[in-house]
């Protein structure tokens, strides 16, 4: 009878002791991940104001595709374009604003001479915003999500 009582007691206690240990472990693990994530996340600016916009003659771009002047495409500055072929920002859509007008364009090339945040427009895109005689305009743009 004593053995049955002891076994019954053990069978009743053991599941609760393991459940408590696992519950503590998983709860602690979630907290560690949450705390680590707060400090390890890099925030990358995804919009740019007072950015320099110029235009260029398009053709075969650094992203590996041909375009024509009427395409709404841009060449992204070298600092943001990144490395590799095609660049990590290739084919991303962006929204551009200037002079009360807004348009969407696609990153298709790299602009080596553009400052950080600057873009080189296809002639068609530049003509949408301003006359080519202006040469350089300043506006804002952002990556589309």
ABEGO torsion letter per residue (X at the ends): XAAAAAAAAAAAAAAAAAAAAAAAAAAAAAAAAAAAAAAABBBBBABBBGBBBBBBBBBBBAAGBBBBAABBBBBBBAAAAEBEOBBAABGBBBBBBBGGBBBBBBBABBBAABBBGBBBBBAAAAAAABBAAAGBBBBBBBBBX
